[in-house]
């Protein structure tokens, strides 16, 4: 756990704001893919989803969980907070009608209407900002790993969100505009987290275990079910390979610490 001097906090604020800005810029990727066919986009997205699933698993178990237990007194606080994170993300999806779906909208694969999606995605981005800030409060490497995991997850997520808005009747310009506005909310989440966290202990004791629960829920409830729909052996093997690469990337960051 780092000692938070004024100089350290200034560095954390700078690192966090740069990171969440990079995450927010991912929202522009939807416009880049609009010219692709649904079939081609679907094939590309499923590999990206596999890679994102691996990165979230790797970050949760290789980076966040060891950090959460580093200063723990052996109590049940961490597992209870992880379970709380899972329950909170489940509740958000149920009551905000927000789902981490990454497949383009078609007649066979429908999504909630555009407004519901924007509301849910905005709250999702708020949490992303708080998660990244909490990670940087604990350790710079942890912050970088978490930012990378979020970005890898956001790429297919933002493409899916853009396709939902287009399907809901938004023009390309309006869809891009609202997607960017929703993404910028991550900066607000980061500012809130950095403001209320007077010490890294706050992030380590609460943000980190809740983040682990959130990441586990996203992978188990949203990403893996999408991947299980693929029954072709070769494509399934490619997805498994992409997931392993995502996990390996998080493991590589441990070596580079």
Secondary structure as GFF3:
##gff-version 3
##sequence-region A 1 257
A	DSSP	alpha_helix	6	25	.	.	.	ID=ss1
A	DSSP	three_ten_helix	26	28	.	.	.	ID=ss2
A	DSSP	alpha_helix	29	32	.	.	.	ID=ss3
A	DSSP	alpha_helix	38	58	.	.	.	ID=ss4
A	DSSP	pi_helix	59	64	.	.	.	ID=ss5
A	DSSP	alpha_helix	65	70	.	.	.	ID=ss6
A	DSSP	alpha_helix	77	96	.	.	.	ID=ss7
A	DSSP	alpha_helix	114	138	.	.	.	ID=ss8
A	DSSP	alpha_helix	140	167	.	.	.	ID=ss9
A	DSSP	alpha_helix	172	196	.	.	.	ID=ss10
A	DSSP	alpha_helix	200	202	.	.	.	ID=ss11
A	DSSP	pi_helix	203	207	.	.	.	ID=ss12
A	DSSP	alpha_helix	208	217	.	.	.	ID=ss13
A	DSSP	pi_helix	218	223	.	.	.	ID=ss14
A	DSSP	alpha_helix	224	228	.	.	.	ID=ss15
A	DSSP	alpha_helix	233	255	.	.	.	ID=ss16
###
